[in-house]
Amino acid sequence: MAVHDFGNTAESSLDLAEAAFLTLAESCAALGVNGADVPGMADRWFGLRELRVELMRPQMSVATRNAVWAFLLRSRKVDAWKVAAVGMAMPALRHIAATLAPAYRGDIADLDAEVLTGYVDVLAGLPAGAQGIPVRLVFGAFRSGLVEVASYRRRGVEVPVLDAVPRWPWLDVRWLLAQASERAVISPVDARLLLVNRVRGVALAEVSARGGTPGEELAVRRRRAERDLVAAVVAGRVGLGTGGGQ
């Protein structure tokens, strides 16, 4: 089953992709990874569902995780492995879609389809020797979701751009803020504000009390910075490319 076929239905593309992954995992015991072939993994067979769990474990080293993803990338021309590669990232894809949904005024199935398409498009375009494979794949899904929501944003609702960033082991929101600051999308001061308030969860009232800046001013700066960040990601001014370099 080709992953792009999921977009030709009113049902959620992510639900269909997950169903295809689970069916594949249960019906094809031969599809998986031999841990003996991957440095850092136990010397035994890992089926698809167990492999997905392993890839999320904090104990797995970056090198081991990258080796598994490199194998998935090399295997992508086989439809079954393409479905497997999508399934491995389903927690991140669902996070992106679910977090962006409240700001979207279109059909949620369309948003799901765009998130999935962004992921699959990067999967198809990455060169075999690419670095940071899972990060690039998931960022493609994240950017595609932002493009869709920015085009059909619900009036009066801000796009939760930072909340929609899937956390470890997928993306690092601090890196995104640092890059946005370095490229003059937002100021270093506003990058710090977003980090403290949105990422660390410190209330604006407390930030105001600490620094002496009125809370209303902080709220205005936060809204402007988040809108600028969304626009920059959508325009490709910040983020990851689909090439092999960093």
C-alpha positions as CSV (number, residue, x, y, z in Angstrom):
1,M,0.0,0.0,0.0
2,A,1.5,3.3,-1.0
3,V,1.5,5.9,1.8
4,H,0.3,8.7,-0.6
5,D,-2.9,6.7,-1.1
6,F,-4.0,7.7,2.4
7,G,-4.7,11.3,1.2
8,N,-7.4,10.2,-1.2
9,T,-10.1,9.7,1.6
10,A,-12.1,11.8,4.0
11,E,-10.9,9.7,6.8
12,S,-7.8,10.7,8.8
13,S,-4.6,9.9,6.9
14,L,-2.8,9.5,10.2
15,D,-5.4,6.9,11.4
16,L,-5.1,5.0,8.2
17,A,-1.4,5.1,8.3
18,E,-1.3,3.8,11.8
19,A,-3.8,1.1,10.9
20,A,-1.6,0.0,8.0
21,F,1.4,0.0,10.3
22,L,-0.3,-2.2,12.9
23,T,-1.6,-4.6,10.2
24,L,1.8,-4.9,8.7
25,A,3.4,-5.5,12.1
26,E,0.9,-8.2,12.9
27,S,0.8,-9.9,9.6
28,C,4.4,-9.8,8.5
29,A,6.6,-11.3,11.2
30,A,9.6,-11.2,8.9
31,L,9.5,-7.4,8.8
32,G,11.8,-6.0,11.5
33,V,15.4,-5.4,12.4
34,N,18.0,-7.9,13.6
35,G,19.6,-6.3,16.6
36,A,22.9,-8.0,15.8
37,D,23.2,-5.9,12.7
38,V,22.8,-2.6,14.6
39,P,25.6,-1.5,17.0
40,G,24.1,-0.9,20.5
41,M,21.0,-3.1,20.1
42,A,20.4,-6.4,21.8
43,D,21.4,-9.5,19.7
44,R,17.8,-10.5,18.8
45,W,15.0,-9.8,16.5
46,F,12.9,-6.7,16.9
47,G,9.4,-6.6,15.2
48,L,8.0,-3.3,14.0
49,R,6.0,-2.5,17.1
50,E,8.8,-3.3,19.5
51,L,11.2,-1.4,17.3
52,R,9.1,1.7,17.6
53,V,9.1,1.5,21.3
54,E,12.9,1.0,21.3
55,L,13.4,4.1,19.2
56,M,11.6,6.2,21.9
57,R,13.7,4.8,24.8
58,P,16.0,7.3,26.5
59,Q,18.6,4.6,26.9
60,M,19.1,4.2,23.2
61,S,22.1,6.1,22.0
62,V,22.0,8.7,19.3
63,A,24.3,6.5,17.1
64,T,22.1,3.5,17.5
65,R,18.9,5.5,16.7
66,N,20.5,7.0,13.7
67,A,21.6,3.6,12.4
68,V,18.1,2.3,12.6
69,W,16.7,5.3,10.7
70,A,19.5,5.0,8.1
71,F,18.3,1.5,7.5
72,L,14.7,2.7,7.2
73,L,15.7,5.3,4.7
74,R,17.6,2.8,2.6
75,S,14.5,0.5,2.6
76,R,12.0,3.2,1.6
77,K,11.5,2.1,-2.0
78,V,9.7,-1.0,-0.7
79,D,6.1,0.1,0.2
80,A,6.0,-2.1,3.3
81,W,9.1,-0.3,4.7
82,K,7.7,3.1,3.7
83,V,4.6,2.3,5.8
84,A,7.0,1.1,8.6
85,A,9.0,4.4,8.4
86,V,5.7,6.4,8.8
87,G,4.6,4.3,11.7
88,M,7.9,4.8,13.5
89,A,7.2,8.5,13.7
90,M,3.5,8.3,14.4
91,P,3.8,9.7,18.0
92,A,5.4,12.8,16.6
93,L,3.0,13.2,13.7
94,R,0.0,12.9,15.9
95,H,1.5,15.4,18.3
96,I,1.9,17.9,15.5
97,A,-1.6,17.5,14.1
98,A,-3.4,17.4,17.5
99,T,-1.6,20.5,18.8
100,L,-2.2,22.6,15.7
101,A,-5.8,21.5,15.3
102,P,-7.4,24.1,17.6
103,A,-6.0,26.9,15.5
104,Y,-7.2,25.3,12.2
105,R,-10.6,26.3,10.7
106,G,-10.5,23.6,7.9
107,D,-11.3,19.9,8.0
108,I,-9.1,18.2,10.5
109,A,-8.6,15.3,8.0
110,D,-7.0,17.8,5.7
111,L,-4.6,18.9,8.4
112,D,-3.7,15.3,9.1
113,A,-3.1,14.7,5.4
114,E,-0.8,17.7,5.1
115,V,1.3,16.6,8.2
116,L,1.6,13.1,6.7
117,T,2.4,14.5,3.2
118,G,5.2,16.7,4.6
119,Y,6.8,13.7,6.3
120,V,6.5,11.4,3.3
121,D,7.8,14.1,0.9
122,V,11.0,14.5,2.9
123,L,11.3,10.7,3.2
124,A,11.2,10.4,-0.6
125,G,13.7,13.3,-1.1
126,L,16.4,12.6,1.4
127,P,19.7,11.3,0.0
128,A,20.8,7.9,1.4
129,G,23.7,9.5,3.4
130,A,21.7,12.2,5.0
131,Q,22.4,13.2,8.6
132,G,19.8,13.7,11.3
133,I,17.2,11.6,9.4
134,P,14.4,11.5,12.0
135,V,14.8,15.2,12.8
136,R,14.5,16.2,9.1
137,L,11.5,13.9,8.5
138,V,9.6,15.2,11.5
139,F,10.5,18.8,10.7
140,G,9.0,18.3,7.2
141,A,5.8,17.2,8.8
142,F,5.9,20.1,11.3
143,R,6.5,22.7,8.6
144,S,3.8,21.3,6.3
145,G,1.3,21.4,9.2
146,L,2.2,25.0,9.9
147,V,1.8,26.0,6.2
148,E,-1.7,24.5,6.2
149,V,-2.8,26.1,9.5
150,A,-1.3,29.5,8.6
151,S,-3.4,29.4,5.4
152,Y,-6.6,28.5,7.3
153,R,-6.1,29.9,10.8
154,R,-9.1,30.2,13.0
155,R,-9.9,33.8,13.7
156,G,-8.8,34.9,17.2
157,V,-6.7,31.8,17.8
158,E,-2.9,32.0,17.7
159,V,-0.9,29.1,16.1
160,P,0.7,27.1,19.0
161,V,4.0,27.0,17.1
162,L,6.3,25.9,19.9
163,D,3.9,23.5,21.6
164,A,3.5,21.8,18.2
165,V,7.2,21.0,18.1
166,P,7.6,17.3,19.0
167,R,10.1,17.0,21.8
168,W,13.0,14.6,22.3
169,P,14.0,12.4,20.4
170,W,12.5,14.3,17.5
171,L,13.2,18.0,17.6
172,D,14.7,20.6,19.9
173,V,12.6,23.7,20.4
174,R,15.6,25.5,21.9
175,W,17.5,24.9,18.6
176,L,14.6,26.4,16.7
177,L,14.5,29.5,18.9
178,A,18.3,29.9,18.7
179,Q,18.2,29.7,14.9
180,A,15.4,32.2,14.6
181,S,17.3,34.6,16.8
182,E,20.6,34.1,14.8
183,R,18.7,34.8,11.6
184,A,17.1,37.9,13.0
185,V,13.5,36.5,12.8
186,I,13.0,37.3,16.4
187,S,15.2,39.2,18.9
188,P,17.4,37.3,21.4
189,V,15.3,38.9,24.2
190,D,12.0,37.6,22.7
191,A,13.6,34.2,22.0
192,R,14.4,34.1,25.7
193,L,10.8,35.1,26.6
194,L,9.4,32.3,24.5
195,L,11.8,29.8,26.0
196,V,10.9,30.8,29.6
197,N,7.2,31.2,29.1
198,R,6.2,28.7,26.5
199,V,8.8,26.0,27.0
200,R,9.6,26.2,30.7
201,G,6.1,27.2,31.6
202,V,6.8,30.3,33.7
203,A,3.7,32.5,33.7
204,L,3.9,35.9,32.2
205,A,3.0,37.4,35.6
206,E,6.1,35.9,37.1
207,V,8.3,36.9,34.2
208,S,7.0,40.4,34.6
209,A,7.7,40.4,38.3
210,R,11.2,39.2,37.8
211,G,12.2,41.6,35.1
212,G,9.9,44.6,35.7
213,T,8.4,44.6,32.2
214,P,4.6,45.0,32.3
215,G,2.7,41.8,31.6
216,E,0.7,43.4,28.8
217,E,3.9,44.4,27.0
218,L,5.2,40.8,27.4
219,A,2.0,39.4,25.9
220,V,2.2,41.7,22.9
221,R,5.9,40.8,22.3
222,R,5.1,37.1,22.7
223,R,2.3,37.2,20.2
224,R,4.4,39.1,17.7
225,A,7.4,36.8,18.1
226,E,5.3,33.7,17.6
227,R,3.7,35.1,14.5
228,D,7.1,36.0,13.1
229,L,8.4,32.5,13.9
230,V,5.4,30.8,12.2
231,A,6.0,33.0,9.1
232,A,9.7,32.2,9.0
233,V,9.1,28.5,9.2
234,V,6.5,28.6,6.5
235,A,8.8,30.6,4.3
236,G,11.7,28.3,4.9
237,R,13.8,31.0,6.6
238,V,14.4,28.8,9.6
239,G,14.4,25.0,9.9
240,L,16.0,22.1,8.2
241,G,16.4,21.4,4.6
242,T,16.0,18.0,2.9
243,G,19.7,17.7,1.9
244,G,22.4,15.6,3.4
245,G,24.1,18.4,5.4
246,Q,23.1,20.0,8.7
